[in-house]
Amino acid sequence: MALPAERKEQMRHYLLEKIRDGEPAVVKRTAEAFGVTPATVYRHLNDLEAQGVLIKVRRDVYRLCERTQTATLRRCDGAFTSDTSIYKKYILPALADLPKNILGIWDYICGEMINNVLDHSDARTLEIGLTRDALATTVRLTDDGVGIFEKIRSYFELEDDGEALGELYKGKMTTDALHHSGEGIFFSSRLADTFLILSSGKIFTHNRFEADRLQELINADPTEKGTTVYMSLANDSRKRAKEVFDLYADVDGGFTRTQIPLKLYFESAPVSRSQAKRLCARLEGFREVSLDFADVEWIGQGFADQVFRVFQNENPEIRLLPLNMNRDVSRMYYHVTGKKPGQD
């Protein structure tokens, strides 16, 4: 008996996800998950192959078909026109059939990242790469400029590129406050499903990767200098740009909330007052700051005291929200604040 249309689409999407993830027993897993025979699964695989969605590598092994395109733009050739014109010419045509909410996100994040290259990078060339399969689209932007972390480090006179990377997690970071709000990377990193910035042997991302995978990405970075931005988004994502913006804005639309992943901000467990002062720099521009301690094993007394007592007392109008604290982090937090669990 034929599957209902909705069930059929669910199964095909499941098949494609398993193929993308390298599932070795894709036919068996799909048949079990949907209560159908292997013959039914093979029939759908054959249909998807005929449609050019996937290709059979060998028996029971498939891969998704991809459409790829690249373009190299040079400033000296006058190709660095505007982020809007570059997006419409080199990226939008490959995405035009996607839903309106998806196009809205791509329009924003590509515009912001291309604009960064044009206005901030001092780059001579910009390479655009786009890959699309049945599930998702990935856009890569690579420039040969000074490098984003070095640009921030030099402008704000920070100690090193690592400190510059940390500042990006807060948001409102720009080297041209007259013309830019500094919100582009912050919101783009939350709108995309996967968002990576690679430069100077360092990586900025809100996505969770194993340490080995992060190092692998850094080693694979094609740029000797400059910056590479990777962005990917599911072709059927239900995200809407406005909903993401609203998570970090107040009723007047201002960018008043931020969330900082401590594990990514610091290379090791934060222990000192100097680390705390670095974390708290520029937080005065927010009304609510969520500090995410996920995967942070412990924190030092000096760090905790400087953040949760000294800084908080000096800035009572700012709401600090510690999240995902384990037992050791919680113990230090309650020690320096004098609070008890449930009093936050």
N, C-alpha and C positions, 0 to 999 in steps of 0.2 A: 504494500500500500504506500502511495506517495506521501511524503511528509508535508504537513502544512507549510505554507510559504514562510511564515515567521520562524518556524522550527528549522526549516531548510537553511535560511540565512544564518541562524545561530550556529548550526553545525559547520557550515562553510567557514564562518569566521573562526570557529574553534580550530578547524583544520589548518587554516592559514597561520594562526598563532603558534600551534604546535610545530609546524614546519619552520617558521621563523626561529623558534627557540631550540631547534635541533632535536626534537623528540624522535628517538630511534624507532619507536613502535607506534607511529602515528595512526595507522589503520586500526590496530587493536585498541588503542586508547580511545579513539573516536567512536568506534563501534560500542565499546563498553559505556562510554559517557552518555550516548544518545539511545542506547537500546536498539541498535540496528545491526544488520548483518555486515560482515566485511565487504560483501559484494556491493551493498548500497554505498559504502564509503568509497570503494574504487570507482563506482559510477560517477560520484561527485568529483573525485579527483580527476577523472578523465575529462569531465565537462570543464573544470577550471583550467586544465592544460590546454584544451581546445580554444578557450577564451584568451589564452596568453597571460593568465594570471600566475601560473606556476609552470615549472618544467621538471620532468622526471629525470633524475640523475642515474639511478639504477633501481632495481626492484625495491619498493617501499621507501625509497629515499628521494625526496623532492626539495626544490628550493624555489623561493619566490622570484618571479621575474621583476627586474628593475628597469626603470627608465632613468637615464642619467644625462646630464648636460653640464658643460662648464663654459666659462667665459672669463677672459682676462682683460681688465680695464687698466689703462695707463693715464696717469694725470697729464703727462706731456702731450697726449693725443687729444686732450679736451674731453675725455670720457668721464671725468669726475664732475658730472653735471649737478644732480641733486639726488637725494635718497629716493624721492618719489619716482623720478624718471628712470633711475636704474632698476628699481623694484618692478616697475610696470614693464620694462623692456626685457629684463633677463630672468625674472622669477615668476611673476604673475601668470604668464601664458601657460605654464605647466601646472598651475593650481586652479585655473579658472572654473573648473567644474565642481570644486569642493563646496560644501555648505557655507552659508553666509557667515556663521559664527567663526568657522575655521579661517576664512579669508580675512576677517577682521583681526584675528590674532596675528596671522602672517604679515599683514599690512603693518601692524604696529611694531612687531619685533624686528622685522627686516629693515623697516625704516629707521628705527633707533640704532641698530647696529651698523648699517651702512653710513648713517650720519656720523657716527663716531669715527669711522675711517676717514671720511671726507674732512671733518673739522678738527680732529684731535690727534690723529696718528702720525702726521707728517709723512704718510706713505706715498710712494711713487706708483705702486701697482696694487690692484685689488683683484683677487681671483675668487670667482663665485662658482661653487659646485652645488648641484641639486640632484638628489636621488629620491625617486618615488616608487613605492611598490603598492600592493593592494591594501596594506595596513597603515602605512605612515609615509611621511615626507621628511627628508632631512636636508637642511641647507647648511653649507659650509662657506664661511667668509674668511679669506686669508689675505693679510696685508703685509707689506715689507717695511712698516714704519718703525717708530722708536720702541714700540711694545707698551701695552696698556699699563702694566704694573710699574715699569720704569717711568712712564709719563706721570703717573700719580705720585710715585716716590719723589721724583725730582721737583714737581710743582709744590707739594706740601712739605718738602724737606723732611721726609720720613727716613728712618734708619736703613731700611732695606725693602726689597720687592715684596717680601713676605708680609710686612706691615701694611704695604699698599693693598695687597690682596685682601687682607682682613678688613680694611675700611670699606671695600665694596659690599660686604655683607650687610652693612648698616643701611645703605642707600643714601640718596641725596649727596652723592660724591661726584663732583664735576670740577674740571680744570678751567671751565669757562662759565662762571656763574651768571654772567651778563646775558648769555644766549641759551643756556641749558639749565634744566632743573636738577640734573643728576639722578633722575628716577628711571631712566631707560633700562639700564642693566638690571636694576632691582625688580622691576615688573616683568621684563622679558624673561628673566630666569624663572619666574613663577608661572608665566603663561605657557611656556613651552613644556612639553613632557620631559625632554632632556635638554639641558642647556649647559654648555661647557665653554670656558675661555681658557686657552692655553697660551702662555707667553713666558719667556725667561725661565723655562724649565719648571713652571708652577702652573697650577690648575685651579680655576674658580668654578664651583658648581654647587647646587643645592641637592643634586641627585646623590643617592647613596651607592657607592661603589666599594668593593673590597680594595684594600691597600695595593694588592698586586695589580688589579685592574687599573687603578689610577696611575700607577707607575708605567704600565703598559701604554696608556693613553699619552702620557708625557713623552715617552720614548718614541712614540709614533708621530709626534708633532712634526709636520713638514717644514716648519719655519725655523731658520737659523736665527732670525731676528724678526721682530714684528709680532703679530697676534693672529691667532686662529680662533674663530667662534663656530661651534657646532650647535645647531638647534634642530630638534625633531618634534613632530606633533602627529598624533594619530589622525588619520583622515576622517574618522567618524567621531572625533572628540566632542563631548558635550560642553566643554569649557566655553565661557563667554567672557570677553575682556572686561566688561563692566563689573561682573561679579567678582573677579579677581581684584580689580582696583578698589572696590568697595570694602574688601577685607582689611585694607590698610589705610582707609580714609575716614574722616569724620563726616558729620552731616553736611558740612560745607564743601566737601570734596577735597579737602586738604590731605596731603600725605603725612599722617600723624602717627602711624603705627609701623613698627618694624619687628622683625624676628631674626635673631642672630644664632646660627648653629655653632656652639662653642667648640665642638670637636673639629670643625673645619676652620674655625677662626684661629685656633692655636694648634701648633704642631704637637704639643704635649699637654699634660694636665696643667691648667693655670694655677700658679701658686703665689705669685708675688704682687705687691701693690703696683709696681710699674706695669705689669700686664693688665691689671684692673684699670689703671688710669688710661692705658691705650684703648681698652675696650670702651670706656665711658666717654672718650673724646667725641665730640659732635653729637652726643645723644640728646643735648639740650633742645634740639630741633624737633623732638618727638614728644608725644604725650603718653604713649604706651610702648614699652620695649619688652618683648618676650625673649628670654634667654633660654635657649634650648640646650639642655645638658645631656641629651641622648648620647650614649656611648662614652661619656666622660666619667672616668672611674672615681676621681676624687678631686678636690680643690684645696688650695692652701688657705690657712687662716687669714693671712695678709690680703690675699686676693678677695676672699669673701667679705672681709670687714670693709675694704675699700669700696666695693661695689654696693653691698646691701646696707651698710650703715653710713659711711662717710658720704658717698655720692648721693644716696637716697635722702639723707638729712639735708644736704645742700640743695637738692632738687625735689622737694616734696610734691611738686605738681606733676612729676613724671611717675607713671605707674610701672614698676619693674615686676615682671611675671616670670618666675623661674619655672621651667617645664622639664618633665622627664628626668627628675633628679633620682638617682639611686640612693641607697641607704647612707653611704658615706658622704655624698654631696649634701643630702638633706640634713644630716647631723651637723655639718659645718654651717649650713645656712641658718638653721634654728639657733645654733650657738651664738653667732654674731648678731642676729636680729633680736634675740630674746623672745621670739615668738614660739608658739606651740603649734603642732600640726592642726590645721583647720582654722587658724587665725588669719590666713592670708586674705 
